[in-house]
Amino acid sequence: MPGGLNDEGRQTLFAVITVILAAFLAGCIDAIAGGGGLIQLPAMLAACPEAPLAGLFGTNKFASVWGTGRAAASYARHVRLPWRPLAAAVAAAAVGSCGGAWLATRVPDEWLRAVVPVLLLLVLVSTLRHKNLGAVHAPRYAGRSEAAVAAAGTAAIGFYDGLVGPGTGSFLVFLFVRVLGYDFLHASAAAKVVNIVTNLAALVVFVPGGHIRWPLAIAMAVANVAGSGVGTRLALRRGSGLVRAVFIAVVSALLLKTGYDALVRSG
């Protein structure tokens, strides 16, 4: 039809709408318990199969960092966060992420990818076994001890994020719950603050390298922020119970995905 879309145009429009909707849902899930990358990046890979991977990764990170930032700001207004240990955690995560990214350019990571499902299984089993885990906010450390433990944990997770990546948000939440004694709501809020830095560290590489598809990235960022707002409000209203439930669902999905990926690679 004159002035209408041809088949290719309709397919492109459908793909863009699908990716934007995925960005909204990813922002919502990520704001509650992390794991938005399970939705957003696969949707982009399916919608843009011919696009360069670096461009998709960069666009994904650009969209995600805005949603994560929105969630962190919202949590900070309603949840009291320990900013001193978080500052140490953020700095350690940045150093760890840079170290992991550097190592990723020099060594194969197949062995670590095979370990990821095992780590996720341990996280899931520990969460399910301890029914009250993360129900009460009772920090186990204070002052310099809390800062030191948080920094050590986020340095290791940041290193993993730079080297491999899947499940970083979930590992951060588990660190704050299991090791530091936070409830799930405070843990999710703290994890968002750290996750902003790991995303920005990646963008330092992607933006100068031209690996951002700007029109799509901006549309996705708007959708991700909107979804993040919905997810944060749900988490704040429903509390740690909702965050725990979504966390278990996300870790289970990550376990299945990374386990399948490891089997495919080994085969």
N, C-alpha and C positions, 0 to 999 in steps of 0.2 A: 504493500500500500504506500502511496506517496506520502512522505512525511513521517511514516511509521518506522518501526525497528524491523530489520531483517532478522533471520534466525540467529546469526552470530551476535547481533546487538542484543537480542533478548537473552541469549546465554550469558553474555558479559554482565548485563544488568542483574540477572538472577544470581550470578556468582558474587557480585559486589554486595547485594542485599543479604545474601547468606553469610558472608564474612562479617558484615556489620552487625547482624543479629548475633553471630557467634561471639563477637567482641563484647556485646552487651551482657550476654550470659556469662562469659568468662570473667568480666569485671565483677559481676554479682557473686559468683562462686569464690573468686580470688579474695574478695573483701572479707568473706566469712571465714575461710580456713585455708586459703591458698589453693593452688592447683588449676588456676584458670588457663594455664598453658595447655592443659589436656584438651581444651575445647577450641581455643583461638588458633593455635598454630596448625593443628590438623585440618581445620576448616580452610585455612589459607592454602595449605598444600593441595587440598582437593580442588579448590576453586581456581587455583593458578598453577596447574601442573607443569607448565612450560617456563615459568618465571625462574630466574636465578635464585638459588637458595639463600645466598647472602642478603639479597634484597628482601626476601620474605622474613628472614630472621631479624633484620634491622627494623622492618616495618612493625613486626610483632612486638619487639622491645619498646619501640617508640610509643605504641598504643598502650602497652602495659604499664609503663612508668607513670603515665598520667592517672590511670585508675588506681594504681598503688598509692600514689601521692594523695589522691582524694580520700582514700580509705584511711591513710595514716593521719591526715589532718582531722578527719571526723572523729576517729578514735581518740586523738589527743585532746579534743574538747570535752570528751565524756568519760574517759578512763585515765586514771592517774598513772602515769608511766615514770619509771625510774630513769631519768635522763642521763645521770652520770654513768651508770654501767652501760646504758645504751650507746653513749658516745664512744666508749671503749669497744663495744661490740661492732659498731659501724666501721670504725677505723680498722679493726682486725679483719672484718669481712672484706673490706676493700683490698687490703694487702693480700689476703688469701685468694681472692678472686683473680687478682692480677697474676699471682704465682701460678694458679691453676691454668689460666689462659696461656701463659708463657709455656708451661709444660705441655699443653695440648698441641702446640705447634711442633713439638719435638719427639713425643713418644706416642705409640698407639694406645688407645684407651679401651680396647676390647675387654681386657681383664677386669677393669673397673666397672664397665657396663654389666658384666656378669654378676658382680657383687651387689649392684643396686637392688635387684629384686629381693635378695637375702636381707639387706638392711631394712627395706620396706616391710618385709614379713615380720621382722623382729619388732618394728615400730607398731604394726597392727596388732600383733599378739600381746604386746605389753599394754597397749591401750585397752584392749578387750578384757584382759585378765584383771586389770585394776579398775573396777567399775567407778570408783570415786576419783580416779586420776583426772586432775584438772577441774574438779568441781569446786574446790575452795582455793582462794588466792592466799597462799602461805609461803612466801619466799624463803628459801632455805639459807640464803646468804645475805650479807649486808655490807655496805661500804666497799672497800677495796677488794674484798673476797668475791663479792658479787660481780664486780667489774672484771676481775681476773678470770673467773669461770665463764662469764658471758663472752669475753674476748677469745678465750681458748676455743670455745665451741663454735662461735661464728667464723673464726679464722679457718677452722677445718671445713665448715659447710661452705664458706666462700670459696675455698680452694676447690672443693667439689663442683661448685657452680661454674667456676671458670673452666674446669676441665671437662665436665660432662653436662650437668645442668638439671635433668628431670627430677622433680620432687624437692627442689631446694626450699620452696615455701613450706612444705610439710615437715621437712627436717628441722627447719627453724622453729616452727610451732612446737614440735616435739621436744626440742632442746629446752625451750622456755618452760614447758610443762613438766617434763620428767626430771630434768637436771636442776632447774632453778626454782621449781615449786610454784610457778604461776598457775592461775586457772586458765581455761582455754580462751576466755575473752581477752585477758591481759596478754596472753601469749600471742594471740593473733595480731593484736595491736602492735606489740613489740616487733614481731616478725615483719610487719609492713614497713616499719622504719628502716630495718636492716635491708630489706629487699629493694627499697628505693635505690640504695647505693650500688647494689649488685647490678641493677638494670642500667643505672647511669654509667657504670664502668664499661658495660658493653657498648653503650651508645657513643662513648668516646672513640671507639673503633669504627662503628658502623656509619656515623654521620660524616666524618671527614672522608671516608672511603666511598661516599655516594651510594650507600646501600640502604636507602630509604625511598620507598615509593610514596611520595609526599601526599598526593590527593587521597589515596586510600588510607595512608597512615593517619591523616588528620580526621577523616570520617570515623575510622576505627577508634581513635583516641576519644572522640566525643561520645561514642557509644559505650566505650569501656568505662569512662567516667560516670556516665548515667547508670550503668549496671553496678558500678562500685557504690554509688550512693544508695541504691536499693539494698544491696547486700549488707552494707554497714548498718543501715537502719534496722534490718532484720536481726542482725547479730546483737545490736545494743538492746533491742526490745526483748528478744528471747534469751539472751545471755549465753552462758557457757554450755548449756545443754544443746542448743542448736549448733554451736560451733563444733562441739564434740561429734555430733552426728554427721555433720558435713565433712569433718576431718576424716572420720572412719571411711566414709564413702569415697573421698578423694584418694586416700592412701590405698584402698582396695583397688580402685581403678588404675592407679599408678603401678601397683604391684602386677596386675594383669598385663598392662601395656609393656612395662619394662621386661617382664618375664618372657612375654612373646617375642619382643625384639631380641632378647639375648638368645633365645632358641633359634630364631631365624638366622642370626649372625653366625651362631656356632654350626648351623647346618649348611 
